[in-house]
Amino acid sequence: MLDIAQLLLISGWVFVLIWIPIIIYANRKIHPKAIVIIFLTEMWERFSYYGMRALLTLYMAKVLYANLGEQQANTKALGVYGAYTAMAYLFPVVGGMIADRFFGFRRSVIIGASLMAIGHITLGMQGLPGFESNQTIFFMSLAIIILGNGYFKPNMSSFLGTFYELDDPRKDSAYSIFYMGVNTGSLLAMLTCGYVGQRVGWHYGFGLAGIGMTLGLILFAWLGPKYFGDKGLPIDPQAGRKPLVAGVSVNSTIVLGTILLIPVVMFLLNPNAILNRVLLIVSIGILGYLVWSALRMPDRKEGQRLLVVVFLFFFYMVFWMLFEQAGGSIALFTDKNVNRMVAGMEIPASQFGALNGLFVILLAPFFSWLWLWLGKRKLEPSTPLKFLLALLQIAIGFGVIVWGARSFATDGLMPLVFLVLMYFFHSSGELSISPVGLSMISKLSPPKMLGFVMGAWYLGISLGNSMASEIGKLTAGGNGDGTDLSRTESLVMYTDTYLLWGIYVVLGVMVVLALLIPLLRKWMHGVH
């Protein structure tokens, strides 16, 4: 007889296999055919990313650092996870610049996908004899995945935007569909890799993530050109072929530099203050450059639109700072303080991340339709107002957790329904900000800077993840005598942290954004 985890796994795949053809068929006459390839490629890339993320924190806490004791293992795991996710969204800034000037969007996506496939497969080697819990292989694999993500992430999003005109009313709808591809991969990964990793073997779960990325790479490189036309090619194909050092071309130098960065990223993955300083310096430099570029633009409207991106960057960062607790502290909270028994069977903690993907898949078509329906009636909320709604939903989600934990927990275990509700509100908030933000960048960015600005936008997620790690560490407390917290004590630790950061801080940030909305709408100059 199948247990509850296996039933969830099978149900997820059946749901997706039915749902995806329906979505593709419903949009066949609305959007270009290329969106199907982009959707499926992004789905498999996110399968690999979220498949690894489903296991990463739990693997480090339960295996890699288990000998340190629960408190230190959790703190170490959250630190590495924060460094990993921060850098995964830091390098897209560089990847976007390289695509703009040399590689073009399509070649950058292929390079990024190849690196990520290699990284996930080597991560799967953790289970081979002689490689169990090998930290060198572990950190090298994460470093390769990070660098691959730098090439892939900004350029897939930018590539999608090239199929639509500047203010095409279908654009927000297209990015909502694209985002559904992201979360389809997330749903399948959390159910599949989460189950396989915790029930069969950690390395098998990591290896499955590598297979997913390989499928995405084959799909994009083999089938894609038939539908892509001349989209996403380098603006100046000769720029990357020019000799740079000792007769070596610019393109070859970039590839060599990427390889040489692997040990540097490995060093930065170990939690230390250096990464936070690097992130801060890079962020100040990039945002300063965007402001400087905006103020120097001959077209005043184009400059003010770019300034809107800079302002909304900060609110985007706050959203991800709290949303990304899902892969860190929420994963550990679910493992220790949520009653995961259903029909007498326990669901693995790693599978609950699938709720985010499930809700986005279910809600994305509604949001896609809603923005089009409101837009036709000139009632669609402005982009800054959508950001405000997203922050509100983050606060509601954490409010549900605090309420459920403080009012209905028994012996330190919160009823499962409150975790499900939190994922619902956080997922609907994600749909109000993430695909909308990607669409906004494609509309407000100067065409020659699109890849760079898209990469800079992902820097907001990078900073958010770095700060998320620090917030997560606040939940990993222990007793003064070095013993671990009881379930009841850890429940208090989690809810106190979520009340302060997830509710009080967010409400304060919302007030600031509400005051800025009139100015930001004015600076958008009619771009919706």
TORGUMAR-527435 format. One record per residue (C-alpha): residue number from 0; residue in three letters; x, y, z. Coordinates in steps of 0.2 Angstrom, whole numbers, plus 5000, padded with zeros to 4 digits. Example, Ala and Ser with C-alpha at 12.3 -4.5 7.8 and 13.67 -1.06 7.14 Angstrom:
2
resi, resn, X, Y, Z
0, ALA, 5062, 4978, 5039;
1, SER, 5068, 4995, 5036;
This chain:
528
resi, resn, X, Y, Z
0, MET, 5000, 5000, 5000;
1, LEU, 5006, 5017, 4996;
2, ASP, 5010, 5029, 5010;
3, ILE, 5005, 5048, 5010;
4, ALA, 5022, 5054, 5003;
5, GLN, 5021, 5042, 4988;
6, LEU, 5003, 5047, 4985;
7, LEU, 5008, 5065, 4985;
8, LEU, 5022, 5062, 4973;
9, ILE, 5011, 5052, 4961;
10, SER, 4996, 5065, 4962;
11, GLY, 5008, 5079, 4959;
12, TRP, 5015, 5072, 4942;
13, VAL, 4997, 5067, 4937;
14, PHE, 4991, 5085, 4940;
15, VAL, 5005, 5093, 4931;
16, LEU, 5003, 5081, 4916;
17, ILE, 4985, 5086, 4914;
18, TRP, 4987, 5104, 4918;
19, ILE, 5002, 5109, 4907;
20, PRO, 4993, 5104, 4891;
21, ILE, 4978, 5114, 4896;
22, ILE, 4988, 5130, 4899;
23, ILE, 4997, 5128, 4883;
24, TYR, 4981, 5125, 4873;
25, ALA, 4972, 5139, 4881;
26, ASN, 4986, 5152, 4876;
27, ARG, 4991, 5145, 4859;
28, LYS, 4983, 5160, 4850;
29, ILE, 4987, 5173, 4862;
30, HIS, 5006, 5171, 4864;
31, PRO, 5021, 5167, 4852;
32, LYS, 5024, 5148, 4851;
33, ALA, 5042, 5151, 4858;
34, ILE, 5034, 5154, 4875;
35, VAL, 5030, 5135, 4876;
36, ILE, 5049, 5131, 4874;
37, ILE, 5054, 5145, 4887;
38, PHE, 5040, 5138, 4899;
39, LEU, 5046, 5120, 4898;
40, THR, 5065, 5125, 4899;
41, GLU, 5062, 5136, 4914;
42, MET, 5051, 5122, 4922;
43, TRP, 5066, 5109, 4921;
44, GLU, 5078, 5122, 4927;
45, ARG, 5068, 5126, 4942;
46, PHE, 5065, 5107, 4945;
47, SER, 5084, 5106, 4947;
48, TYR, 5085, 5122, 4958;
49, TYR, 5071, 5118, 4969;
50, GLY, 5075, 5099, 4970;
51, MET, 5092, 5103, 4977;
52, ARG, 5084, 5117, 4988;
53, ALA, 5071, 5105, 4995;
54, LEU, 5085, 5095, 5003;
55, LEU, 5100, 5107, 5005;
56, THR, 5096, 5114, 5023;
57, LEU, 5089, 5098, 5029;
58, TYR, 5104, 5088, 5022;
59, MET, 5117, 5100, 5030;
60, ALA, 5108, 5100, 5047;
61, LYS, 5105, 5081, 5048;
62, VAL, 5120, 5074, 5039;
63, LEU, 5134, 5086, 5034;
64, TYR, 5135, 5095, 5051;
65, ALA, 5126, 5083, 5062;
66, ASN, 5141, 5080, 5073;
67, LEU, 5140, 5098, 5079;
68, GLY, 5124, 5096, 5088;
69, GLU, 5106, 5103, 5083;
70, GLN, 5109, 5121, 5087;
71, GLN, 5126, 5123, 5079;
72, ALA, 5121, 5112, 5064;
73, ASN, 5106, 5122, 5061;
74, THR, 5115, 5139, 5062;
75, LYS, 5129, 5132, 5051;
76, ALA, 5116, 5125, 5038;
77, LEU, 5106, 5142, 5038;
78, GLY, 5122, 5151, 5035;
79, VAL, 5128, 5141, 5020;
80, TYR, 5110, 5141, 5013;
81, GLY, 5110, 5160, 5015;
82, ALA, 5127, 5162, 5006;
83, TYR, 5122, 5150, 4992;
84, THR, 5105, 5158, 4988;
85, ALA, 5113, 5176, 4990;
86, MET, 5127, 5172, 4977;
87, ALA, 5114, 5162, 4966;
88, TYR, 5106, 5179, 4963;
89, LEU, 5122, 5190, 4964;
90, PHE, 5130, 5183, 4949;
91, PRO, 5115, 5186, 4937;
92, VAL, 5121, 5204, 4937;
93, VAL, 5137, 5199, 4928;
94, GLY, 5128, 5186, 4918;
95, GLY, 5116, 5199, 4911;
96, MET, 5131, 5211, 4907;
97, ILE, 5140, 5197, 4897;
98, ALA, 5124, 5193, 4888;
99, ASP, 5121, 5211, 4883;
100, ARG, 5139, 5214, 4876;
101, PHE, 5145, 5197, 4870;
102, PHE, 5135, 5181, 4871;
103, GLY, 5117, 5186, 4868;
104, PHE, 5103, 5179, 4878;
105, ARG, 5102, 5162, 4870;
106, ARG, 5120, 5157, 4871;
107, SER, 5121, 5163, 4890;
108, VAL, 5106, 5152, 4894;
109, ILE, 5114, 5137, 4886;
110, ILE, 5131, 5140, 4895;
111, GLY, 5121, 5142, 4912;
112, ALA, 5111, 5127, 4910;
113, SER, 5126, 5116, 4906;
114, LEU, 5135, 5122, 4921;
115, MET, 5120, 5119, 4932;
116, ALA, 5118, 5101, 4925;
117, ILE, 5136, 5097, 4929;
118, GLY, 5135, 5105, 4947;
119, HIS, 5119, 5095, 4951;
120, ILE, 5127, 5079, 4945;
121, THR, 5143, 5081, 4955;
122, LEU, 5132, 5085, 4970;
123, GLY, 5124, 5068, 4967;
124, MET, 5141, 5060, 4969;
125, GLN, 5139, 5063, 4988;
126, GLY, 5132, 5045, 4990;
127, LEU, 5146, 5036, 4980;
128, PRO, 5159, 5026, 4991;
129, GLY, 5173, 5037, 4996;
130, PHE, 5163, 5053, 4993;
131, GLU, 5150, 5052, 5007;
132, SER, 5148, 5069, 5016;
133, ASN, 5164, 5075, 5006;
134, GLN, 5163, 5094, 5009;
135, THR, 5175, 5098, 4995;
136, ILE, 5164, 5090, 4982;
137, PHE, 5149, 5098, 4991;
138, PHE, 5155, 5116, 4990;
139, MET, 5162, 5114, 4973;
140, SER, 5146, 5108, 4966;
141, LEU, 5136, 5122, 4974;
142, ALA, 5149, 5134, 4967;
143, ILE, 5147, 5127, 4949;
144, ILE, 5128, 5129, 4951;
145, ILE, 5129, 5147, 4957;
146, LEU, 5140, 5152, 4942;
147, GLY, 5128, 5143, 4930;
148, ASN, 5113, 5152, 4938;
149, GLY, 5122, 5168, 4935;
150, TYR, 5121, 5165, 4916;
151, PHE, 5104, 5157, 4915;
152, LYS, 5093, 5167, 4927;
153, PRO, 5093, 5185, 4920;
154, ASN, 5094, 5180, 4902;
155, MET, 5080, 5168, 4901;
156, SER, 5069, 5182, 4909;
157, SER, 5076, 5195, 4897;
158, PHE, 5074, 5183, 4882;
159, LEU, 5055, 5181, 4885;
160, GLY, 5053, 5200, 4885;
161, THR, 5061, 5201, 4867;
162, PHE, 5045, 5193, 4860;
163, TYR, 5034, 5207, 4865;
164, GLU, 5034, 5226, 4861;
165, LEU, 5037, 5239, 4875;
166, ASP, 5020, 5241, 4882;
167, ASP, 5012, 5225, 4875;
168, PRO, 4996, 5222, 4886;
169, ARG, 5000, 5203, 4884;
170, LYS, 5017, 5205, 4893;
171, ASP, 5011, 5204, 4911;
172, SER, 5001, 5189, 4906;
173, ALA, 5016, 5181, 4898;
174, TYR, 5027, 5183, 4913;
175, SER, 5013, 5175, 4924;
176, ILE, 5013, 5160, 4912;
177, PHE, 5032, 5160, 4913;
178, TYR, 5031, 5160, 4932;
179, MET, 5019, 5146, 4932;
180, GLY, 5033, 5136, 4923;
181, VAL, 5045, 5141, 4937;
182, ASN, 5033, 5134, 4950;
183, THR, 5028, 5119, 4940;
184, GLY, 5046, 5114, 4942;
185, SER, 5046, 5119, 4960;
186, LEU, 5031, 5108, 4964;
187, LEU, 5038, 5092, 4955;
188, ALA, 5055, 5095, 4963;
189, MET, 5049, 5097, 4980;
190, LEU, 5038, 5081, 4979;
191, THR, 5050, 5070, 4969;
192, CYS, 5068, 5075, 4975;
193, GLY, 5061, 5079, 4993;
194, TYR, 5054, 5061, 4994;
195, VAL, 5068, 5052, 4986;
196, GLY, 5081, 5062, 4996;
197, GLN, 5074, 5059, 5013;
198, ARG, 5066, 5041, 5010;
199, VAL, 5079, 5033, 4998;
200, GLY, 5095, 5043, 4999;
201, TRP, 5101, 5061, 4999;
202, HIS, 5112, 5059, 4984;
203, TYR, 5098, 5051, 4973;
204, GLY, 5088, 5067, 4976;
205, PHE, 5102, 5078, 4971;
206, GLY, 5105, 5067, 4956;
207, LEU, 5087, 5069, 4950;
208, ALA, 5089, 5088, 4950;
209, GLY, 5104, 5086, 4938;
210, ILE, 5093, 5075, 4926;
211, GLY, 5080, 5089, 4926;
212, MET, 5092, 5102, 4921;
213, THR, 5099, 5091, 4908;
214, LEU, 5082, 5089, 4900;
215, GLY, 5079, 5108, 4900;
216, LEU, 5096, 5110, 4892;
217, ILE, 5092, 5098, 4878;
218, LEU, 5075, 5105, 4875;
219, PHE, 5081, 5123, 4873;
220, ALA, 5096, 5120, 4863;
221, TRP, 5088, 5107, 4851;
222, LEU, 5070, 5112, 4849;
223, GLY, 5071, 5130, 4853;
224, PRO, 5079, 5138, 4837;
225, LYS, 5065, 5132, 4827;
226, TYR, 5054, 5145, 4836;
227, PHE, 5066, 5158, 4841;
228, GLY, 5070, 5166, 4825;
229, ASP, 5083, 5179, 4827;
230, LYS, 5078, 5183, 4845;
231, GLY, 5091, 5183, 4858;
232, LEU, 5107, 5183, 4847;
233, PRO, 5122, 5194, 4851;
234, ILE, 5119, 5212, 4846;
235, ASP, 5137, 5213, 4839;
236, PRO, 5143, 5195, 4835;
237, GLN, 5161, 5201, 4832;
238, ALA, 5163, 5209, 4849;
239, GLY, 5166, 5193, 4858;
240, ARG, 5178, 5186, 4845;
241, LYS, 5191, 5201, 4847;
242, PRO, 5207, 5196, 4855;
243, LEU, 5209, 5202, 4873;
244, VAL, 5225, 5194, 4881;
245, ALA, 5239, 5185, 4872;
246, GLY, 5228, 5183, 4857;
247, VAL, 5214, 5174, 4867;
248, SER, 5197, 5181, 4862;
249, VAL, 5185, 5190, 4874;
250, ASN, 5173, 5175, 4874;
251, SER, 5186, 5162, 4878;
252, THR, 5193, 5174, 4892;
253, ILE, 5176, 5175, 4900;
254, VAL, 5174, 5156, 4900;
255, LEU, 5191, 5154, 4908;
256, GLY, 5187, 5167, 4921;
257, THR, 5171, 5158, 4925;
258, ILE, 5181, 5142, 4929;
259, LEU, 5194, 5152, 4939;
260, LEU, 5180, 5159, 4950;
261, ILE, 5174, 5141, 4956;
262, PRO, 5187, 5141, 4971;
263, VAL, 5183, 5159, 4975;
264, VAL, 5164, 5155, 4976;
265, MET, 5168, 5139, 4987;
266, PHE, 5177, 5150, 4999;
267, LEU, 5163, 5163, 5000;
268, LEU, 5150, 5149, 5003;
269, ASN, 5157, 5146, 5021;
270, PRO, 5148, 5158, 5032;
271, ASN, 5159, 5173, 5035;
272, ALA, 5157, 5192, 5035;
273, ILE, 5167, 5194, 5018;
274, LEU, 5152, 5189, 5008;
275, ASN, 5140, 5201, 5016;
276, ARG, 5153, 5215, 5014;
277, VAL, 5155, 5210, 4995;
278, LEU, 5136, 5210, 4993;
279, LEU, 5134, 5227, 5001;
280, ILE, 5149, 5235, 4991;
281, VAL, 5142, 5227, 4974;
282, SER, 5124, 5233, 4978;
283, ILE, 5129, 5251, 4982;
284, GLY, 5140, 5251, 4966;
285, ILE, 5127, 5244, 4955;
286, LEU, 5113, 5254, 4962;
287, GLY, 5124, 5270, 4961;
288, TYR, 5128, 5266, 4943;
289, LEU, 5109, 5264, 4939;
290, VAL, 5105, 5281, 4947;
291, TRP, 5120, 5289, 4938;
292, SER, 5114, 5282, 4921;
293, ALA, 5096, 5287, 4924;
294, LEU, 5101, 5305, 4928;
295, ARG, 5113, 5306, 4913;
296, MET, 5100, 5300, 4900;
297, PRO, 5095, 5312, 4886;
298, ASP, 5078, 5306, 4887;
299, ARG, 5071, 5312, 4904;
300, LYS, 5056, 5300, 4904;
301, GLU, 5068, 5285, 4901;
302, GLY, 5079, 5291, 4916;
303, GLN, 5064, 5293, 4928;
304, ARG, 5058, 5275, 4923;
305, LEU, 5075, 5268, 4927;
306, LEU, 5074, 5277, 4944;
307, VAL, 5057, 5268, 4947;
308, VAL, 5067, 5252, 4946;
309, VAL, 5079, 5258, 4959;
310, PHE, 5066, 5263, 4971;
311, LEU, 5056, 5247, 4970;
312, PHE, 5072, 5237, 4971;
313, PHE, 5072, 5240, 4990;
314, PHE, 5054, 5234, 4993;
315, TYR, 5057, 5219, 4982;
316, MET, 5072, 5215, 4993;
317, VAL, 5061, 5215, 5009;
318, PHE, 5049, 5204, 5001;
319, TRP, 5062, 5190, 4997;
320, MET, 5070, 5193, 5014;
321, LEU, 5054, 5185, 5022;
322, PHE, 5048, 5174, 5008;
323, GLU, 5065, 5165, 5007;
324, GLN, 5062, 5159, 5025;
325, ALA, 5053, 5144, 5016;
326, GLY, 5070, 5136, 5011;
327, GLY, 5078, 5140, 5028;
328, SER, 5070, 5142, 5045;
329, ILE, 5052, 5137, 5039;
330, ALA, 5060, 5120, 5033;
331, LEU, 5067, 5117, 5050;
332, PHE, 5051, 5124, 5059;
333, THR, 5041, 5112, 5048;
334, ASP, 5053, 5097, 5053;
335, LYS, 5052, 5101, 5072;
336, ASN, 5036, 5111, 5076;
337, VAL, 5023, 5106, 5063;
338, ASN, 5011, 5090, 5066;
339, ARG, 5014, 5082, 5049;
340, MET, 5004, 5067, 5052;
341, VAL, 4990, 5064, 5039;
342, ALA, 4979, 5048, 5040;
343, GLY, 4991, 5040, 5052;
344, MET, 5006, 5043, 5041;
345, GLU, 5019, 5056, 5042;
346, ILE, 5024, 5068, 5027;
347, PRO, 5042, 5072, 5025;
348, ALA, 5046, 5090, 5029;
349, SER, 5055, 5092, 5013;
350, GLN, 5039, 5089, 5003;
351, PHE, 5030, 5104, 5010;
352, GLY, 5039, 5116, 4999;
353, ALA, 5028, 5109, 4985;
354, LEU, 5014, 5119, 4992;
355, ASN, 5021, 5135, 4985;
356, GLY, 5023, 5128, 4968;
357, LEU, 5005, 5120, 4968;
358, PHE, 4997, 5137, 4974;
359, VAL, 5006, 5147, 4960;
360, ILE, 5001, 5134, 4947;
361, LEU, 4983, 5135, 4952;
362, LEU, 4983, 5154, 4954;
363, ALA, 4994, 5160, 4940;
364, PRO, 4981, 5158, 4926;
365, PHE, 4969, 5168, 4937;
366, PHE, 4981, 5182, 4940;
367, SER, 4986, 5181, 4921;
368, TRP, 4967, 5183, 4917;
369, LEU, 4964, 5196, 4931;
370, TRP, 4977, 5208, 4925;
371, LEU, 4971, 5207, 4907;
372, TRP, 4953, 5209, 4912;
373, LEU, 4957, 5224, 4923;
374, GLY, 4968, 5231, 4910;
375, LYS, 4954, 5231, 4897;
376, ARG, 4943, 5241, 4909;
377, LYS, 4958, 5253, 4914;
378, LEU, 4956, 5246, 4932;
379, GLU, 4972, 5236, 4934;
380, PRO, 4983, 5241, 4949;
381, SER, 4999, 5250, 4945;
382, THR, 5015, 5240, 4948;
383, PRO, 5020, 5249, 4964;
384, LEU, 5002, 5245, 4971;
385, LYS, 5005, 5227, 4966;
386, PHE, 5021, 5227, 4976;
387, LEU, 5011, 5234, 4991;
388, LEU, 4998, 5220, 4990;
389, ALA, 5012, 5207, 4989;
390, LEU, 5020, 5214, 5005;
391, LEU, 5003, 5213, 5014;
392, GLN, 5001, 5195, 5009;
393, ILE, 5018, 5191, 5016;
394, ALA, 5012, 5199, 5033;
395, ILE, 4996, 5189, 5033;
396, GLY, 5005, 5173, 5030;
397, PHE, 5017, 5175, 5045;
398, GLY, 5002, 5181, 5055;
399, VAL, 4993, 5165, 5051;
400, ILE, 5009, 5155, 5058;
401, VAL, 5010, 5165, 5074;
402, TRP, 4991, 5163, 5077;
403, GLY, 4991, 5145, 5074;
404, ALA, 5007, 5142, 5084;
405, ARG, 5001, 5152, 5099;
406, SER, 4983, 5147, 5100;
407, PHE, 4982, 5129, 5093;
408, ALA, 4999, 5121, 5096;
409, THR, 4999, 5105, 5107;
410, ASP, 5016, 5099, 5115;
411, GLY, 5025, 5111, 5103;
412, LEU, 5017, 5105, 5087;
413, MET, 5006, 5117, 5077;
414, PRO, 4992, 5110, 5066;
415, LEU, 4996, 5107, 5048;
416, VAL, 4982, 5118, 5041;
417, PHE, 4991, 5134, 5047;
418, LEU, 5007, 5130, 5037;
419, VAL, 4996, 5127, 5022;
420, LEU, 4988, 5144, 5024;
421, MET, 5004, 5152, 5026;
422, TYR, 5010, 5145, 5009;
423, PHE, 4994, 5151, 5001;
424, PHE, 4996, 5169, 5006;
425, HIS, 5015, 5169, 5002;
426, SER, 5012, 5161, 4985;
427, SER, 4998, 5174, 4980;
428, GLY, 5010, 5188, 4986;
429, GLU, 5023, 5180, 4975;
430, LEU, 5012, 5181, 4960;
431, SER, 5009, 5200, 4964;
432, ILE, 5027, 5204, 4964;
433, SER, 5039, 5192, 4955;
434, PRO, 5032, 5190, 4937;
435, VAL, 5026, 5208, 4938;
436, GLY, 5043, 5214, 4943;
437, LEU, 5051, 5204, 4928;
438, SER, 5038, 5212, 4916;
439, MET, 5042, 5229, 4923;
440, ILE, 5060, 5227, 4920;
441, SER, 5057, 5223, 4902;
442, LYS, 5046, 5238, 4900;
443, LEU, 5056, 5251, 4910;
444, SER, 5074, 5247, 4906;
445, PRO, 5083, 5255, 4891;
446, PRO, 5085, 5241, 4878;
447, LYS, 5104, 5242, 4878;
448, MET, 5104, 5239, 4897;
449, LEU, 5091, 5226, 4898;
450, GLY, 5102, 5211, 4903;
451, PHE, 5111, 5221, 4915;
452, VAL, 5096, 5229, 4923;
453, MET, 5088, 5212, 4924;
454, GLY, 5103, 5205, 4933;
455, ALA, 5103, 5220, 4945;
456, TRP, 5085, 5216, 4949;
457, TYR, 5090, 5198, 4954;
458, LEU, 5102, 5207, 4966;
459, GLY, 5087, 5211, 4976;
460, ILE, 5084, 5193, 4979;
461, SER, 5102, 5190, 4983;
462, LEU, 5102, 5204, 4996;
463, GLY, 5085, 5197, 5002;
464, ASN, 5092, 5179, 5004;
465, SER, 5108, 5186, 5013;
466, MET, 5096, 5195, 5026;
467, ALA, 5085, 5180, 5026;
468, SER, 5099, 5169, 5033;
469, GLU, 5102, 5182, 5047;
470, ILE, 5084, 5182, 5052;
471, GLY, 5084, 5163, 5051;
472, LYS, 5098, 5162, 5063;
473, LEU, 5088, 5171, 5076;
474, THR, 5077, 5155, 5076;
475, ALA, 5091, 5143, 5079;
476, GLY, 5094, 5147, 5098;
477, GLY, 5099, 5135, 5111;
478, ASN, 5099, 5134, 5130;
479, GLY, 5113, 5142, 5140;
480, ASP, 5120, 5126, 5146;
481, GLY, 5122, 5120, 5128;
482, THR, 5107, 5108, 5127;
483, ASP, 5095, 5109, 5113;
484, LEU, 5078, 5118, 5114;
485, SER, 5062, 5108, 5117;
486, ARG, 5049, 5108, 5105;
487, THR, 5039, 5121, 5115;
488, GLU, 5054, 5132, 5118;
489, SER, 5058, 5132, 5099;
490, LEU, 5040, 5136, 5095;
491, VAL, 5042, 5152, 5105;
492, MET, 5058, 5156, 5097;
493, TYR, 5051, 5154, 5079;
494, THR, 5035, 5164, 5083;
495, ASP, 5044, 5179, 5091;
496, THR, 5055, 5181, 5076;
497, TYR, 5041, 5179, 5064;
498, LEU, 5030, 5192, 5073;
499, LEU, 5044, 5205, 5073;
500, TRP, 5051, 5203, 5056;
501, GLY, 5036, 5195, 5046;
502, ILE, 5023, 5207, 5053;
503, TYR, 5029, 5223, 5062;
504, VAL, 5043, 5227, 5050;
505, VAL, 5033, 5223, 5034;
506, LEU, 5019, 5234, 5040;
507, GLY, 5031, 5248, 5043;
508, VAL, 5039, 5246, 5025;
509, MET, 5021, 5246, 5018;
510, VAL, 5018, 5263, 5025;
511, VAL, 5033, 5270, 5016;
512, LEU, 5029, 5262, 4999;
513, ALA, 5011, 5268, 5000;
514, LEU, 5018, 5286, 5002;
515, LEU, 5029, 5284, 4987;
516, ILE, 5016, 5276, 4975;
517, PRO, 5010, 5293, 4968;
518, LEU, 5028, 5299, 4963;
519, LEU, 5032, 5282, 4956;
520, ARG, 5017, 5281, 4945;
521, LYS, 5021, 5298, 4939;
522, TRP, 5039, 5293, 4934;
523, MET, 5033, 5278, 4924;
524, HIS, 5025, 5290, 4912;
525, GLY, 5011, 5280, 4906;
526, VAL, 5020, 5263, 4905;
527, HIS, 5009, 5251, 4915;
